[in-house]
Amino acid sequence: MNIDLPTVSDDVMELYMYIDCAVSQMGEPESKNLRQLFDFIRQKRQEIEEDRWRANPENWGACCPWPDDDFPF
């Protein structure tokens, strides 16, 4: 299933919340196409969150801080 929609970040995030709530109450859908749509929205949400995390300067270097006196070079 190819989905080529212009996706707005906040709309995808909101739609993901609705999907997540529906799946938690009713379970995963039986329809293959609907599951693919849900997976597409989940993937887009993940990409948006990753981009937002990388774009925030407060997160830069947060993954591997070096001690002040022990630089690797």
C-alpha positions as a printed NumPy array, in Angstrom:
array([[  0.   ,   0.   ,   0.   ],
       [  1.562,   3.271,  -1.1  ],
       [  0.414,   6.352,   0.744],
       [  1.504,   9.675,  -0.637],
       [ -0.124,  12.356,   1.461],
       [  1.231,  15.714,   2.507],
       [  1.739,  15.129,   6.203],
       [  1.685,  17.971,   8.698],
       [  3.659,  17.083,  11.822],
       [  1.063,  18.094,  14.374],
       [ -1.733,  16.368,  12.446],
       [  0.229,  13.125,  12.325],
       [  0.959,  13.336,  16.052],
       [ -2.718,  13.926,  16.847],
       [ -3.883,  11.141,  14.536],
       [ -1.392,   8.796,  16.176],
       [ -2.933,   9.521,  19.592],
       [ -6.383,   8.614,  18.245],
       [ -5.065,   5.426,  16.653],
       [ -3.185,   4.467,  19.802],
       [ -6.318,   4.956,  21.905],
       [ -8.497,   2.993,  19.488],
       [ -6.027,   0.101,  19.298],
       [ -5.729,  -0.015,  23.091],
       [ -9.518,  -0.305,  23.399],
       [-10.383,  -2.497,  20.395],
       [ -7.111,  -4.173,  19.432],
       [ -5.395,  -4.208,  16.068],
       [ -7.755,  -4.125,  13.076],
       [ -8.332,  -7.269,  11.022],
       [ -8.09 ,  -5.391,   7.728],
       [ -4.637,  -5.602,   6.143],
       [ -5.014,  -2.152,   4.548],
       [ -6.047,  -0.548,   7.821],
       [ -3.09 ,  -2.14 ,   9.619],
       [ -0.786,  -0.772,   6.904],
       [ -2.289,   2.7  ,   7.388],
       [ -1.756,   2.471,  11.142],
       [  1.831,   1.302,  10.61 ],
       [  2.404,   4.207,   8.204],
       [  1.139,   6.703,  10.81 ],
       [  3.273,   5.069,  13.517],
       [  6.367,   5.274,  11.299],
       [  5.695,   8.927,  10.451],
       [  5.235,   9.734,  14.142],
       [  8.553,   8.072,  14.942],
       [ 10.313,  10.051,  12.2  ],
       [  8.77 ,  13.325,  13.419],
       [  9.78 ,  12.656,  17.028],
       [ 13.325,  11.782,  15.947],
       [ 13.593,  14.95 ,  13.845],
       [ 12.258,  17.098,  16.689],
       [ 14.647,  15.501,  19.158],
       [ 17.643,  16.077,  16.851],
       [ 16.573,  19.665,  16.15 ],
       [ 16.553,  20.582,  19.848],
       [ 20.014,  21.927,  20.801],
       [ 19.475,  20.836,  24.417],
       [ 19.693,  17.216,  23.243],
       [ 22.952,  17.605,  21.351],
       [ 25.609,  15.486,  23.016],
       [ 23.109,  14.02 ,  25.467],
       [ 23.749,  10.473,  24.239],
       [ 27.425,  10.271,  25.052],
       [ 28.677,  12.971,  27.421],
       [ 32.378,  12.869,  28.163],
       [ 33.801,  13.628,  31.585],
       [ 35.365,  17.086,  31.713],
       [ 38.914,  15.813,  32.101],
       [ 38.798,  12.653,  29.964],
       [ 38.511,  13.602,  26.302],
       [ 39.076,  10.821,  23.754],
       [ 41.703,  12.78 ,  21.812]])
